[in-house]
Amino acid sequence: MEDVYMLADDVVQRKIGARLKALRLKQNITQQSLAEESGVSLSSVKKIEKGEIGSFDTFLRILRTLGKLDVLLPLVEEEPMSPIEYYELMQKVGAHQRKRAVRKMQKGREDLSW
């Protein structure tokens, strides 16, 4: 497996384009129908498959149509809190909780019963 950090940007884009083309062919989808279903132009699909990813929006639309938008999940999920972060958050929340009533009941006031 290659170290992606060692690859030039254009090489990474070409590899992504080739993978998208392979996914499209595996799903038996033509470039024209992918373009129509994604809401992008046919030339955009052809460019992306050649590794010319010019628009992130177009890239997202194609990923969504091919059912591969989940590859971006690590980028959109919130990171879980560490136990220390959770403890600190609970301390802040607890600090603002009411500890007691403001005033005592007045003497001579009748107790209300249900």
Summary of the structure (lengths in Angstrom):
residues: 114
radius of gyration: 28.3
end to end distance: 73.8
largest distance: 86.6
contacts: 213
relative contact order: 0.09
helix: 61%
strand: 0%
